[in-house]
Amino acid sequence: MKSAFLYGTLDEELYMEQPQGFKVLGKEHKVLHLKKAIYGLKQATCSWWHELDHGLNALGFSHLYADAGIFVAKHADGTIVIILAYVDDIILTGPNTAQVASKKKLFMDKWECHNLGECREFLHMRIEYQGEKTYLGQIPYLEKILKCFGMADAKATQTPLPTGYKPEPFDGTAMVALQSQYQLVIGSLLYLMLRTHPNLAFAVTQMVKFTHNPLEEHLLKTRHILCYLAGTCKYTLVYDGRSDAGLYAYCDSSYGDDRSDADCRRRSTQGYFFSLANASVKWHSKHRP
């Protein structure tokens, strides 16, 4: 999308000073009444989503209640066209190429945007197609963060965390430099885990609890995760269209094995993941009261 936020209509009454270089001679003391959103406004993202939702409704789309960024249009023959919207990055897809092309044209007639063709990259995720298989991964991004943290040539480990490791909370105050470095590593790991690495879900959610007050030991364990990634950096999610594998769900939980909270209460850990076409599409790990 080109200048997506500028399409959003404002519900509030907002004014702004005339921008430098665009002041009207003789009326420099006056302000501008905003009718549309601009970049920098807190309301801009919400205003753009309402504009997108209203516009797509007119094109026959409706958003999912489970995910407001996914819109679906159903046709009389039972086929669908799906739109995935992440702010100003848009993907259109569906089983019928002609219907997708038709909806794309209507979309581009309504809003000005670039047509980048077949999707090859989205939010630092690389997409490759080989026959009936689709590969989804973050190899360039992963190699970048390994190099950033000096772990590109690290000796690989077999598991994200040492077997049986139970992190302990820190009651003191962490050094600012340690806290900053820890948060940087955790942020990078979270981005990987949430996008394409379900194998990191348990380890990262275990260590993210110490983001505000880490120990040196906690930082070492995040580097252990990076060592694991150094040995698995070429891993990607592979969706096999020939497998005819439907949607499968798996779950597991422990009972009272987590004592990492400051109050030392025992908490249970639960996790699940869903697979489609022999690859994960949804995963989650967290501890419960």
Secondary structure as the mmCIF struct_conf table of DSSP 4:
data_model
#
loop_
_struct_conf.conf_type_id
_struct_conf.id
_struct_conf.beg_label_comp_id
_struct_conf.beg_label_asym_id
_struct_conf.beg_label_seq_id
_struct_conf.end_label_comp_id
_struct_conf.end_label_asym_id
_struct_conf.end_label_seq_id
BEND BEND1 SER A 3 SER A 3
HELX_RH_3T_P HELX_RH_3T_P1 ALA A 4 TYR A 7
HELX_LH_PP_P HELX_LH_PP_P1 GLY A 8 GLY A 8
STRN STRN1 THR A 9 GLU A 17
HELX_LH_PP_P HELX_LH_PP_P2 GLN A 18 PRO A 19
TURN_TY1_P TURN_TY1_P1 GLN A 20 GLY A 21
HELX_LH_PP_P HELX_LH_PP_P3 LYS A 23 VAL A 24
TURN_TY1_P TURN_TY1_P2 LEU A 25 GLY A 26
TURN_TY1_P TURN_TY1_P3 GLU A 28 HIS A 29
STRN STRN2 VAL A 31 LYS A 36
TURN_TY1_P TURN_TY1_P4 TYR A 39 GLY A 40
TURN_TY1_P TURN_TY1_P5 LYS A 42 GLN A 43
HELX_RH_AL_P HELX_RH_AL_P1 ALA A 44 ALA A 58
TURN_TY1_P TURN_TY1_P6 LEU A 59 GLY A 60
STRN STRN3 SER A 62 HIS A 63
BEND BEND2 TYR A 65 ALA A 66
TURN_TY1_P TURN_TY1_P7 ALA A 68 GLY A 69
STRN STRN4 ILE A 70 LYS A 74
TURN_TY1_P TURN_TY1_P8 ALA A 76 ASP A 77
BEND BEND3 GLY A 78 GLY A 78
STRN STRN5 ILE A 80 TYR A 86
TURN_TY1_P TURN_TY1_P9 VAL A 87 ASP A 88
STRN STRN6 ASP A 89 THR A 93
BEND BEND4 PRO A 95 PRO A 95
HELX_RH_AL_P HELX_RH_AL_P2 THR A 97 LYS A 110
BEND BEND5 TRP A 111 TRP A 111
BEND BEND6 GLU A 118 GLU A 118
STRN STRN7 GLU A 121 PHE A 122
TURN_TY1_P TURN_TY1_P10 LEU A 123 HIS A 124
STRN STRN8 MET A 125 GLN A 130
TURN_TY1_P TURN_TY1_P11 GLY A 131 GLU A 132
STRN STRN9 LYS A 133 GLY A 137
HELX_RH_AL_P HELX_RH_AL_P3 ILE A 139 CYS A 148
TURN_TY1_P TURN_TY1_P12 PHE A 149 GLY A 150
TURN_TY1_P TURN_TY1_P13 ALA A 152 ASP A 153
HELX_LH_PP_P HELX_LH_PP_P4 ALA A 154 ALA A 156
BEND BEND7 GLN A 158 LEU A 161
TURN_TY1_P TURN_TY1_P14 THR A 163 GLY A 164
BEND BEND8 GLY A 172 GLY A 172
HELX_RH_AL_P HELX_RH_AL_P4 VAL A 176 ARG A 195
TURN_TY1_P TURN_TY1_P15 THR A 196 THR A 196
HELX_RH_3T_P HELX_RH_3T_P2 PRO A 198 LEU A 200
HELX_RH_AL_P HELX_RH_AL_P5 ALA A 201 MET A 207
HELX_RH_3T_P HELX_RH_3T_P3 VAL A 208 PHE A 210
TURN_TY1_P TURN_TY1_P16 THR A 211 HIS A 212
BEND BEND9 ASN A 213 ASN A 213
HELX_RH_AL_P HELX_RH_AL_P6 GLU A 216 GLY A 231
BEND BEND10 THR A 232 THR A 232
TURN_TY1_P TURN_TY1_P17 CYS A 233 LYS A 234
STRN STRN10 LEU A 237 ASP A 240
TURN_TY1_P TURN_TY1_P18 GLY A 241 ARG A 242
BEND BEND11 SER A 243 SER A 243
STRN STRN11 TYR A 248 SER A 253
BEND BEND12 TYR A 255 GLY A 256
STRN STRN12 ASP A 258 ASP A 258
BEND BEND13 ASP A 261 ASP A 261
TURN_TY1_P TURN_TY1_P19 ALA A 262 ASP A 263
STRN STRN13 ARG A 267 ARG A 267
STRN STRN14 SER A 268 LEU A 276
TURN_TY1_P TURN_TY1_P20 ALA A 277 ASN A 278
STRN STRN15 ALA A 279 ARG A 288
#
